[in-house]
Amino acid sequence: MKKKSGLTKVLRIILGLSILLTLFFQFIKPSQVYESFDLSLYTFTSYIKYALFQSPAQSLSDAVDGYTSLHLSQKENSVLKQNLSEVNQLQTQLIEANKEITELKDLLDLKQTLTSVENISANVIEKDSTNFNNSLLLNVGTNDGVGLYMAVVTPSGLIGQITQVNDNSSVVKLLTSQEGKNAFALKVQLDSQNSVEALLEGYDVDTKEYIVRLLDSTQNIKENMKVVTSGLGEIVPGGLLVGDVVSFESSPATLSVILRVKPAASFSNINAVTVVSKP
């Protein structure tokens, strides 16, 4: 009971002081001291209100706004990255499409120049999965007029010959193949009127050059001379470009000259070819 009476007494004192202060500020005339006290009291209570209520609320609002802005920025970045990826993909597809268009145009020009030989347009449908330098699978076969040992060319030059053929497909053994021998009858063009017979013996993977044996060692060979198919035999036509002479050396053991020939054709990204033969 004593504790309760003490609390009641304190409350009564606080209530009385509040009433007195109210009456005091209501009835006294405003003065400089009063205004200064009132301003100090207002400033103090405003600071307390700001510290306890406004500042935490503003901080919370700023945090929410910051999180929202960060989330929106991350979302926008994600969308921009996706759009950039799609643009890069479309650009890559466009480059490949332009390459195919150029390749097909070149093949059309080649076909128009090969008026004196049989020619069959073909697409590459598969490459040797173990060694891209060995063979290609074409989408043409005997039903399209393709036969064994026909030559296969791109607009740049000879790349190989047919070694297997089915009704609707055929296999091209490339001149870069390391499986067996690629024995092609060739000739080196000495000038516009003269040439010398040669034989393709292989391909050097390290130097990326054909190894060609000159059959007449008495001839004067120079660098950059053109090497073409000779046309000997019943199938492969003559004059198909093989490459350019880059170097040569004598072979005393066989009394012949070995030529190093840079391929005219590129063996990367072959998508379309022409199969050719004598009429």
Order of alpha helices (4+ residues) and beta strands (2+ residues): alpha-alpha-alpha-beta-beta-beta-beta-beta-beta-beta-beta-beta-beta-beta-beta
